[in-house]
Amino acid sequence: MAFRVQVGPDQIAIHQAQTVLVTEPDGQIRWPSNRGLYFRDTRVISAWAIYANGEFWDLLNGGAVAPHAARIFLTNRAFATEDGTIAARTLGLVIGRHIDSGLHEDIEISNNSQTPVRFNLEIAIRADFADIFEVKGESIVRRGRIITSWLAKREILRITYRNKDFCREVIVRTSEGNGKPTVNANGRLSFDIALKPGQTWHRCLMYDLVDGSKHFRASKECAHSIATLGHSRNMDEWQRTVLKIKTSNEEFYRCYNKGVEDMAALRLPLQGTDHMVFVPAAGLPWFVALFGRDTLIVSLQTMIVYPEFAAGALEILGQYQAKARDDYRDAEPGKILHELRYGELAHFKLIPHTPYYGTADATPLYLVALHAAWRATGDHTLIERHLPNAEACLTWIDEYGDRDGDGFQEYQTRSTAGYENMAWKDSGDAVMYPDGTLVHGPKALCELQGYVYDAWLRMAEIYDELGNKRRANRLRKKAAILFKRFNEVFWDETSGFYAFALDGDKRKVLSVASNVGQCLWSGIIAPERAAIVVKRLMQKDMWSGWGIRTLSADHPSFNPYNYQTGAVWPHDNSLIALGMRRYGFAAEAAAVARDISGAASHFLLNQLPELYAGLQREPTSFPVQYLGANVPQAWAAASPFMLLQAMLGIDQDAPRGKLYVDPALPDWLPDVTLTDLRLGRRVFDIRFWRDGKQTVFKVLRGNRDAVEARAVSTMSQRPG
């Protein structure tokens, strides 16, 4: 086996729901840094260190043993005591942590020497209660007051932050143990340790987290018993229900399975209308929150794996759908939110994320996800329940998405704190002219037109189902007009490619970017030009060998290390690959899939990050991380699912009881067996394998008559 360089951030990150702990590899939280324990968008622990008679411990090994748990092994440096020097590496320290409602921490010290030892163990804890936006932006402002109290009799440390009616609190409780009581002095918890040879000392610290009147108690169970915790059982149960695969390609198998594990861990429990629902959190550490665009795209990526994500997303996002115009939050009636936050800045409306609606794509994507969820589940009540939301989305597209009545979708913030860019490439420098200068708005990005085109056709099919033929035909006519105008206005004959966007003066922005690839996914590209688009995306300046870049390497703004002007995003590639397959380009779609799968094999734990550098692949190269990328991140973790869908040509049509497939496995992935593939209430196991240059399949479980071979290009043609 070839030598493989492992790439990934030098940290340990664990999480559960809206609580995230990010530490150094040795378990400490050094200050200043962006590490810490985050709870509901507030950093409640900003520094954590452990000492033996004032000396640090040396790391042996450590890491996450589960998404919500970590274990770290350390040993001592030589240090002086009253009884003499304790030799280096004679003491063992094991730190175990797991997050349930709060954080449980186990501290265990063993004496591996042949003599008794006595020393002082200290744990220093600091809390700055900084808002996550300010930590990320490296500009922290203290607005309230921090009070620390120590209840000696109960051995409880309470650290409280208050700013008017905003309150966050950490309550640190210690377990009962032998020996002298715990002392809090000089900003540290202090323990007197006395161990005979071979003896072990153990103490638990429970960090309860408080949000106003809501108290989240840490588990009393030790970290070594996490397998018995309800969270672990729930994760195991979830993984048993999702689509599983077997394949002789170990690399893709690991990439897929890690995606399943990450999606299980990223489930975010939120209160629905009358029950709790799960939606995917966007990513660690910065985006453990409800997002519109991210949640909907992940729901689409996971449709063949776990369609329940879409149901949860539709319910929660429909619940927060804007009812009125609010310029500060970029809200307009019918618009789907961009991001919802709970920290101090949001509480006092110092940021508009209460929620913020600065996204131009989440609203049409809501319609795309509604249709896809109905097709996957066959649940007619789903469309009935969310039809009012869907109709409000359609109204928003016409009245607010199209700002000037020209038939195209544009965006521009009305907020003093709003985002410059409101599509998936939302960094301030993401949309530029060919000379590198930034585009002025309102901006009509190409993929937004595709999303709306797709949404109209999908909603036409839903109205057919509801018996409203007049509304269905009206939407198909609108889609046909948009298709024609898009291919007239956005196509540039001179460059032989589609425009990235139209600027505020309706001029074409002819920078070559990956956005046009997503237009393949939505089907708005004219069939006679699809080959041109695919060929252009696979040229060396766009195709890095580790995936398709966000921006051409020939562009003056290209930077392989920058967020959205040259880096590679796995989710972007998964949408592009499915689009390529839609137009019949199976080999190119499989090449993109292999890029992403190969990149995943280099990252620690086979865990795809949010993005990575857009450097050119060479025989001796490896993918290079983007500093600050979220890991795990939902739409990166779900990318292998959509890539698999592209290669197998899966199309779910539960309302008609049909599962269509058009498999085209590449030589590097000669076989795949699917287990627990769901179509409504039906469950299938299907084996796919290459037979010469063809791919054949056999239904191992389920109604064979329900599974039908049909060309992807046929599936993609909806009346328009």
C-alpha positions, 0 to 999 in steps of 0.5 A: 500500500502506498504511503499516505499523508494524513491531513487535518486540524491539530485539535480534538473536537467533540459535540452533542446538540448545541454544545461543542468542546474544542481543545488542543491535542493534549486536552487543554484550552490555551488562551488566547485562542479560538478553542473552548467549550461552546454552549448555545453560541457562547464560549463558556470555558475559554481556558483549561489547564492541568498541573502537577506541582505547577508543572504541565503534563506531556501528551502521549496520545489523545483523540475523539473516541466518539463524536461526543467523547474523547480520551487523552493519555499524558505522563508527567515531567520530572518535578520536585516534591517535599519527598524528593523528585518524582521521575519523569514518566512514572505517573500516568494521567488519563483525561476522559470527556463526554458531552451529554446535556453538559460536560462530564470529565474524568481525571485519573492518575496512576502511580507506575513507580516503585515508591509512594508519591505525594503532590498537588494536582491543579486544574485552572478554569477560566470563562470569558463568555464570549459570543461565538461571532466575536471569537471567530472574528477575533474581536471580543468585547466584554459587555456584562459581568462575571462572578465566581463563587465557591461552595466549599461544603458541596465542592461546587464552583459556579461561574456566572455571566450576566448582562441585563436579562442575558445569563450564561452559567457554568456549574462545576461539581466534583464527585466524592472521593477519598482523601482531603476535600477539593480546594478552590484557590488562586483561580484553580481547583486543587487536589492533594494526591497521595498514591502508593505504588500501583495505586490509582486516583480518580475524580469526576468533574461535572460541568452543568450548563445554564442558559437563563432558566434552562439548566442542562445537567452533566451526566454522572456516568464516567466516560468509559461507560459512554457505550451505555449512554442514551446518546450512544444508543440513539446514534447506533439506532439511527445508523441501523436505519440508514442506507448502508453499503458494501463494496470491494473499494475500501477507500469509498467504503470508508468515505461513505461510512464516515459520512454516515457517522458524521451525519448521525453526530450532527443531528440537531434536536429542535422543537417542532410545532408539537414534537422534537425533530432532528435537522442537520447542524451545519458544522463544527465548531462555528456552525452548530446552528440552524441554517436554511441553505445548508439544511436543505442541501444536506436534506437533498444529499441524504434523500436516499440515505435518511429522508427524515432529515428533509421532513424535519427541515421542512417543518422547522424552516417553515415554522420560521418562514418570514411573515413580514418585511424587516430590512435589518434582518433582510426578511420578506414575506415568504422568505426562508431563513439563512441562520438562527443564533442564540448568543448574546449578540443575537439576544440584544439584536446587535446582529440580525441573526434572530433569525437572519434571512440574508439568503437568496437560495434557501427559498427555492431550495425549500420547494426542491426539498419538498418535492424530493421528500415527497418523491422519496417517501410518497407521503401525500400529507407532507405536501398538504402540510407544507403547501402554505409554506410552499405557496408563500415561497412561490410568491416570494420568488415572484415579488421579492426574489425578482427585484426588478421584474426582469424574470431573473433572481437577484439579491442585495442586502437592505440591512446595515449588518447584512451580507454582501453575497447571499448565495452559497458563495457568501464571502465578501470577495466571492463574486468578481469580474474577470479583472478581479474587481468586485461585482456591484449589485443587485447580483443575479447569480447563474445557479439561482436561476437554475434553482428557481427553474427546478423549483417551478417544475417540481411544484408543477408536479406537486400541483398535478398530484393535488389536481390543480392542473391550471396552476401546474401548467402556469408554472411549467410555462414560467419555467419554459420562459425562464429556461429560454431567457437564461440560455439567451442572456447568460450564454456568452458566444465569445467566450463559449461559456455561461456567465457567472452572474449578471451585475447591477447593470445587467452586464455579464460577469464572465469569470469562470467559476464552479457555479455554472456546474450547479446549473447542470444539477438544476437542468437549466443548461440547454442540452446542446451546450451541456458537453461544453460546460462539462468539458470546461469544468474538467479543464486543468484550471478548474479541475484540480485532481482533488475536485473542481475548484470554486474559481478558475486557476487562471483568474487573477483573484484565484487563491487556492488557500482562500475560502471561495476563490479557488478552494475545493468544496466537496458538496459543490462537487457532489451537486456538479457530479449529479448534474453531469450524470443528469446530462449523460456524462457518467465518466466525468461524474465518476471522476469527480467522485473519485477525486472526493473519495481520494481526498477523504482518504488523506484526512484524519478519520476519513473525515471530509472537511468543509473545504480544502485547498485548490492545489493541483494534484501531482503524483506525490501530492496530497490534499492540503487543509484550509485553516479554520474549515469546519470538521465535521461539516454536514454538506461535506459529510453528505457528499459521498451519498450524492456521489453514490446516487450519481453513479448508480442513477437512483431516482425515487418515485414512491408515489408511483411505487417505482425505484428507477436506477441507471447504474454506471459504475467506474472501473475503480468502483466495480461493485456496490451492494445497498442495504436498507434502501427505502422507498416510502415504506418499502425497503430494498437490498440491491447489488450492483456490479460491473459486467465488462463495460456495463453495470448490472444489478440484482434485487436481493430484497424487496419487490423486484417489479418496483425496481426498474432500469431507466436512463437518468436523462429520461428521469431528468426530463420533466415537462416544461 
